[in-house]
Amino acid sequence: MGMTALRESMPTVIRSSFVGDATSSWWARFGSFIIDLGESRTVDDLRADIASQLGKDSRVTRVSAGAPGTQWDEDHTFYPVHTSDRTDLISGADHIHTRRFGNPITFSVNVPAKNQPTINGEAPETDRYEVSWDGWTAVVLWARSTGEVHAPTAAGQVVVGILQDALKAMGHSLLVQACSPSCEHLFGHRSMRVSSWEGQELHFDIEFGIAEPNDPVWVKLQGDLGATSTVLAIHREVALPAEAFARLKNTARRILLIQSNMRRQTGELLSRDYAALLRADVGFWRTIGHGCQDAWWFVRGKGPGRPTKRLIAELWLGMAAVESLQQKYAEADRDFNDVISEWATPELFTIDLKDDEANVESLNSDFARAAIENKSTRMDNRGIVIATLAAAIVGSGIGAAIGGLLTAGGAS
């Protein structure tokens, strides 16, 4: 909603044919770089404070907190990319608190290419960037050289470090949501090939499109725009679909993380079952000995079935969490499809969404469910047998004791 208001504040849009040669050529790309507020969930003047902190970085040559006012700011929750606690994973207790600014922060960066991060040994090939960041989405713009067909892969990566440093100094952190947790390319994989034309005063036009499936998205702008205005104009167009994209991808990654954990747990459950079968296949007397031992542990409430029961409970909770998140995913997917029909272009996001979408849509928990139900049934039956055996052992002991007492009494 905030970006809608910002877009309406732009000069009147008049469709043009973009005739003649472009006056400026740029590359741009977007990334989902989401502020993690940590323990400081209620922060006043956060946007201005971040802008001030960015201004202290020697790599930042200009910074603007944007128009005053927080009426379009929104607070949301996201899930971290990694989690090592299985309880947090299925409960969602490890969620983070974030804020998206209705008015983005813009800043300029100047870092020699040789001092910037590389990807697979490839250098970024540019020193200067214009950045617009709203707490969730960053758009980075830099000059395009004549004849460049594809954007340098590593270009813009240095911006992530600048944001991380600024937030860390303030006690916050940055959730970097790349296409996958292991990908070195932290931005969206589809770059934007930007061309701008001079236009009449108060007239503004922007269009997105793509020529071939593997090409960058082309962006055409017309208006009285410099580098800062250009990056802000592109950000205003991609902000709403990028917001829905970030929520969609974050939910998908959480679902897949839970599903991966469930596969490991199902394997562990089956391994325990197999180990129990091997333990039972050791001959009659040893089997009887194991049964008596299990009965004793069962009576004491420390039977070997307790870890298995915990596994089964966690698997049921995992399936419930996946079902709940799938509903959340469906809502984010509807939001994404609603806004993408009006803003930017779907091809800007397809590369980074297709694997997650396919994996979420193909999820099937039938195997885990069958393993749980089979094991639960066997545990119920085995529990009855062990309880009966325990009662028999205890009963025989009591009977023997009573018999001994009666015998002793008769002898006296």
N, C-alpha and C positions, 0 to 999 in steps of 0.2 A: 504493500500500500504506500509506503514511503517513497519507493522508486516511481510509482505512478504519479505521485504529486510532483516529484522532481522532474519527471519527463514533461509534465504539463507546463512546467516553468520554462522549458526550452523555447526558443523562437518558433514561430509558426512553421509547420512542415509543408513544403510545396514540392511535389514530386517533380523530379527533373530527369533528363536523359543522360546526365553526366557526360556531356559532349566535350571534346577537346582533350588535351593532356592533363593528367592529374598534377597538381601543384606540390603535393607532398606524398611520400610513400613510407609506409611503416609496416612493422610486424607487431602483432599483439598476441597474447595468450592469457588464459584465465586459470586460476587455481583455487581450490577449496582450502583456505587457510583460516582456521576457526579459533577464535580466542577462547581459552579455557580460564575462566575467572578464578578457579580454585576455591579457596575458602572465602574470598572477598566477593560475595554474590551480589551485594548491593553497593554499587560504586557510583558516586556522583561525578559528573563532568569527566567520565571515562574517556570519551573521544578527545577532548581537549588535553587531558593528561597524557594520552598516548602520543598525540601530535607533539606535545612538548618534549617527551622522552625521545621521540624520533629525531627531533631537531638537535639533540645532543650528540648524535652519531656523526662522526666526521665523513661518513660515506653519503650522508643525506645533505643535499645542497639547498633544498627548499621543501617546506612542509606547510600544509594548510589543513586545519581541522574542519573546514567546510562551513556551510551556513549554520548559525546558531540554532538551538532548539533540539529537543529530544523527543518530540511528540511521535515521531515515526520509529524510534528505537524499539526493538523487540528482544525479549529474553526467551531463550529456548534451552533444551537439553540435548546433548549428543552422547554417543558412546565412544569410548577410546578405541583406537585401532587394535591395540593389544591388551590382553588381560591374562594374568596367570592364576587368578583365583576362580575356581569353578563355581563357587557359591555366588560370587559377584556376577559371573557371566550369565547365570540363569535368572538371578534376581534383578539384575540391572542396577544394583547398588553402587556400581562404579561409574555411573553416568556423570557427565560434566555439565557445568552451567556456562552458557555462552550468551553473547549479545551481538545482535546485528544492528548496525547503525543505519538510520534512514538517510543521513547525509554522510557520504564516505569521506575518509581522510585521503588527501592526495599529497604525494611527495615526489621529489626528483632524486635520483641516485647517480653518483659518478664514482665508478670503481674501475681501475685498469683491468682489461680482460684477463691478463695474466694472473691477477690476484683473485679471480672469481672461481667458484667450483666448476669442475668439469664433469662430463658424463662419458664414460668409456674412453677417456682420454681426449675427448673433443672439447675445444675451448668455446666460450660464448661469442667471441668475435665482435663484441661491442662493449663500450664503456659506460654509456649513458642510458638511463631508463626513466620513464614517467610511470608512476604507480597510482592506482586508485584502489582503496581497500575499505570494505564496510564491516569488518569484523568476522565475516564469513568468506567473502569472495574477493580476490585480488585480480585486477586486470593490469598487466604490465605491457608497456608500449616502448618500442625503440625504432630508430631509423632503419629503413630497408635499403640496402645497396642495390645499385642497378644490376640487373641480371640474376639476382638471387631468386631461386625457385622455391627453396624450402628454408624455413627459419632454422638458425643454429639450435641444436637440441638443448645445449646447456644455457642458452640465453635466459636471463631472469632468475636463475636459481639463487643468486646472491640476495635477492629481495627476501627470500624466506629466512635467511640468517639474520637479516636486519630486523625483521618483525620479531623473530624469536628473542633476539638480544634486548629489544625495547621492552617486550612484555616480561621477560625474566627479571629485568631491573625493577619492575613494578610489582613483582610477586605473582604474576600470572604466567601462563604458558600458551603455546600454540599447538593446536591439533592440525597436523598436516595430513590431509586425506588425498593421497595419490590414487592412481588407478588400482593398485594393489599394495599391500603392506611392504612388499620387498622391492617395489619399483623405484629406481633412482630418479626418474623424471617426475618431479613433484607437481607439475602443472597438468592440465588437460592435454591429451595427446594431439588434439586438432588445433593447429595454430590459425591465426587470422591474418590474412594478407590485406592490409588496409591501404586505401588510396583516398585522398581528399582533394576536393576542388574548391576554389574560391567561389563564394556566392554573394548574393546581394545582402545587405545589412538586414537583420531580423528574419532572414530566411534560413531554414535549416532542413536538411534531408539526410537520411541514413538508410541504407539497404544492406541486407545480408543474403548470401547465396553460395552455391558451390557448383563447379563445372563438372568435375569427375569425382567418383567415390573416394579416391585416395588423395585428392587435392586439399590444400588448406581452404578454409572458408574465406571467401572474399567479402570485404566490407567497403562500401562506398559512402563517402560523406561529402556533403556540400554545405558550405557556410563559412563564416568568418572565424575559423578555428585555428588555434595554435596547438602545440603538443599537449599541454595540460587539458585544454578543452576537449581535445580528441579522445584522450584516454577516459575522461569523465563521461563523454557522450557514449562511448562503447560500453562502459560499465553500466550506465543507465539502461541500456538495451539488454544486456545479458544478466543483470542482477536478479530478476525474478525467476527466470528458468534456472539460473545457477543456484539460487536458494533452494528450489525444489529438487534440483539435481543433488545437492549436498545432503539433503535429508533422505532422499531416495537411496543414494549410495551408502550412506552411513547405516541405514536400517538394513540394507541388503548385506553389508559386510558383517553386521551383528548376527543376522540370521545364519549366515554361512559359518561364522565362528562357532555358534552354538551347535550347528549341525555337525561340524567337524569334531567337536568335543563329544557329541553323542555317538559318533562312529567309534571313537576310541573307547568310550565306556561300554558300548555293545561288545566290542572285541574283548574287553577286559571281563565282561560278564560271561561270555562264552568260554574264555580261557579258564575262568574259575570253575565253570561247569565241567570242562574237560579234565581239569586237574582232580576234581572230586571223583570223576569216573575212574581215572587212573589209580587213585588212592583206594578205591573200592575193589579194584581188580588185582588183589594181592593174596588171594587165598582165603579160605573160610575163617580160620582162627584169627588172622590179622584183621579181617573185616569186622569180626565180632569185637575185637579189641578197639578198633577205631570207633565202632558204634557205641561202645560203653564210654569211651573218652568223650565223644560228641555229646552223649547224654549227660555226662557230668558237667561239661561246659554249658550245656543248654539250661540245666537246672540253676547254675550260677548266673545265668543271664549274660554269658560271654561266649556264646556259641560262634563257630566260624561263619554262620549265616549273616551276622550283623553287617560286615562290609558289603556283602551281596545285597542285602536289603537297602543299604544306603545307596548303592549303585542304581538299583531299581527305582528308588524314590527320586534320585537326581535325573534319571532318564525320563520319568513321567513329567517332572518339572520342566525339563528341557523341551519336551514336546509341547507343553502348555505355553512356554515362553515363545517358541517358534510360531505357534498359532496366533498369539497376540501380536507379535511383530509383523506377521504377514498381513494382518489387517492394517497396521500402521504403514506398511510398505504400499499397500493398495491405495491408501489415501494420498501418500506422497506421489505415487505414480499418476493418479488423477490430477493432482495439482500441477505436476510437471506438464502433462499433456494439455491442460487448459491454458497455461501461460505460454507454452512454446508455439502455439498457433498464432500468437500475436507478437511475441518478442523474439529477437535474434533468429536462430534457425536450428532445427533438431540436430543437423549433422555436426554441430559444434560439440555435442555431448555423446553421440552414438558410440564412438570408439571406447569411451571409458565406462559406458553403461552396459554394453551388449553381453559381456561375460557374466556380470552380476545378475542381469535380468534372466539370462538363460539358466543359470544355476539355481536361482530362487524359484523359478517356475517349474523346474524339474525335480524339486525336493520331494522325497518320499520317505516317510518314517515307518513304513510297513514292516521292514525287516527288524528294526529295533523294537517295535511294538510286539511282533511275534516272539522275539527272543525274551522279552519281559514276561509276556503271558505264559510262555512255556516254562520258564524258570520259576515263576510265581506258583504255578500249579504244582510243579515238582517239589518246591520248598514247602508248600502247604501239606502235601502228602507225606513228605519226609519228616516234617514237624510232628505230624500225628504219630508216625512210627516211633520217632525219638521220644516223644512224650510218653507213649505207651511203654517203651522199653525202660525209660527212667522210672515210671511209676512201678513197673514190675520189679526193678532192682531195689528201689526204695521199699516197696511193699514186702519183698522177700526178706530184706534186712530187718524190717520191723517184725515180721513173722518169726524170723529166727530168734530175734531178741526176746520176744514174748514167750516163744517155745522154751528158750533157755531158762527164762525166769520161772516158768511153770515147772520145768524139770527140776530146777534147783529147789523150788518150793516143795515139790512132791518128795524129793530125797530127804528133805529135812523133817 
